[in-house]
Amino acid sequence: MEKAKKIKLFLGLLYFLIIISFLFLIFSKIPISDLTSYEFIKSNTEYLQKFKNSNLLLVSISFILFTIFWVLMLGFGSPIFLVGGFLFGKWLGTLIVTFSLTVGATILYIVASYMFKEIIIEKFYNKFSKLSGKFKKNEFNFMLIYRFIGGIPFFIANIIPCIFKVKISNYFYATFFGMLPQLFIGSSLGSSIEKIIIENKEMPTFFDIISSKDVYYPLTGLIIFILISIFLRKKIYK
């Protein structure tokens, strides 16, 4: 028993060391000045689109693997759905992003259930204990609602179900379909940003971006979705 605890502690320390190393590599390789240069963004956008069109399968697999790794490193979902829509468009982007995030979240759930379950229960059970009855009443349906309404940081939302011992199959399918609506809106927004960059030689103004129907519609949809989720959150988590 003591040996098992030491193994879990070692794996946990190794896991967090990998997270720190990953974040360091991400933010040390890309200068902030490049990220704020429209010329840099536009030229790389055109290059990425040409490369993606001629290597769709390779880019798709690479994106899926990166996203899974991103989720395991406790990354959040927002940049992923924007990048997915940016690269693949709103329809294909939605499917790839949803699948990738779901697989990553499910693997994280399995790892957390084995390695960190006691810590998760200790830290979060009192706060989320009232949800226990809802999960037990209809595990899949409530997991679906839980994913749809959100309101909890993504990496925390991925591990909270460890407390309630949600079946892996219910976790996977409820996560996929529960996140699908919001990820479609987010991917549509990412696709719209890509279209604006391709069509404009110079940096468009903030008003030009907001007033564009390509951005206006998904942005409006996102605002409506947030309002609906807030309302449902208050009703369900009451």
N, C-alpha and C positions, 0 to 999 in steps of 0.2 A: 504493500500500500504506500509506504514511504518512498519506495523507488519510483512508483507511478507518478507521485506528486513531483518528484525531482525532474522526471522526464517532461511532464507538462510545463513546469517552470522554465526549463531549458528551451523547449519549443516556443513558449510564449515570448521569452526574451529574444530569441532568434527572429521571430515573426515581427516584433516591433523594431528590431535592428534593420530588417529588410525594408520596412515602411520608411524609416528615417533616411536610409540610403537612396531609396527610390525618389523621395521628395527632393532630396539634395540634387540628384542627377537631373531631374526635370527642370528645376529652377536655376541651375548653374550653367546649363548649356544654351539657353535662349536669352540673349540680352534684352532688357526691358525696352531699350531704344528701338530694336527691331519690331517688337510687338506693337509699338505705337506709330510705326511708319506705314502709311497707307500704300505707298509704292511697294514696300516689302510684302505686305499682305496680299495685294493684287497680283503681283508676279508669282507668288507662291500658290495662290488660289488657282491661277491658270495652269500652272505646272501640275498641281495635284489633280485637277480635273482631267487633264490629258493622260496622266499616268494611270488614274483610276479607270478611265474609259478603255484603255488597252490592257489593263491588268485587274479586271473587276474581281475575279475570284481571289487573287492574291491579296488585294487590298481589303476585301471583305473578311477573309480569314484573319489577317493581321489585326484588323480593327476589333474583331470579336475577341481574340486572344488578349489584346491590350486592355479592352474593357473589363474582361474577367479579372485580369491582374490588377487593374485600377480599383475595382470593387474590393478585392481581397486586401488591398493596401489601404482600405478604409476611405476610398475616394467617394465624393458625392456625385449625384447623377446629372446635375445641370449642364456642365460642360460637355458631357458625353452625348446627350441628345441633341445639343446644338451642333456639335462636330459631325454626328451621324447624319443629321439632316443636311448639313453643309456639304458633305461628301457624296451622299447617296440619293438625295432628294427626299421628299416627305414620305412617300409610300414605302420604298425599299428601305429607306433610313429608319422609319418607324419599326419595321419588322426586325432589322438587324440590331438596332439599339435595344429594343424590348427583350429580344432573345438573349443578347449579351449580358445585359444587366440582370436578367432573371437567373441565368446560369451562374454568374458571379455571386449573386446574393444567396443562391441555394448552396453553393460550395462554402461560402462564408458561414452560413447557418449550420452546416454540418460540422465544420471545424470548430465553431464557437460552442456547439452542443457538447463536443468531446473535450475541448481544452479549457474553456472559460465559463462553463455553465454555472459553477458555484459562485464565481465572481459576479456574473450577470444577475443571478438571483439576489445576491447580497445588495447590489447597487440599485436594481430597478424593480424588484418585486413589490415593495411597498407602494411605489408610485403607480404601478400598472396592475396591481392585484385585482382591482374591480373588473378587469377585462376577462378574468379567468372564467367566470360563468358564461360569458358570451362566446368564448372560444369553445367551451365544452358543449354548449347548446347546439351549435352548428359550425364546426370548425372551418370548413371550406368557405361557407358564405361570409362568415365574419372576417376571415383572412382576406377575402376578396374586398370587402368594405374597408378593412384596415389599410390595404394597399391603395385603394382608390382615393381615400380622403387625405392620406399622408399627414403632414403636420409635425412629423418627427424627423430629425436629421437622418438621412438615408442609411448611414452605416449603423446607427442605433436601431432604426426600424428593421433592419435585416436580422438583428440578433435578439430582439425582444421576444419573438415567438419561442425561443429556447425555453423560456419560463413555463410555457404552456404545452410543451412537448408536441408541437404541431407535426403531423405526418409530412414526410418529405414531398410526397406527391401532391398533397394539398397545398403545401408551401409553394411549390414550383408553379403549378397551374394558376393558383390565386394571385401570385405575384405577377405572372405574365399578363393575365387578363385585367387585373386590377390597375396595373400601371399603364396599360395600353392607351387609354384616352389622353392622359397628360403627356405621354411621350409622343403621341401623334401631333399634338399641338406644339410641343417643343421642337420636334423634328421639322415641322412646317416652318417654324420661325427660323431655324438654322438654314433651311433650304432657301428661304426668302433673302436672308443676309448674303448668301452665296450669289444669288441672282443679281442683287444690287451691286455687289463688288464687280462682277463680270461686266455689267452694263455701264458702269460709270468709270471714266478715266481718272476723274478727280474725286477726292473725298466728298461725298454728299453731306449736306447739312443735317442736323438732327431732325429738323422739321421735314425735310425731304424724305428721310428714312421713315419717320412715324406716319407720314401722310400717304406713303406708298401702300397700295392695297395688298401687296405681297407681304408686308409686315403688319399692316393695320388689322387684317382679318385674324391671323393667328394670335396676335397680341391681345385683341379683344376677346378671343376665345380663351386665352390663358387667364385673363382677368375674371371672366365669368366662371371658369373652372375653379379658380381660387376662392371666389365668393361662395360657390356651391359647397366646396369642400369645408370651408370654415363653418358654414351653417350645419352641415352634417356632423362635423366634428363636435360641435357643441351639443347636438342632440344625442349622439352615440356615446361620447365620453363623459356625459353629464353625471 
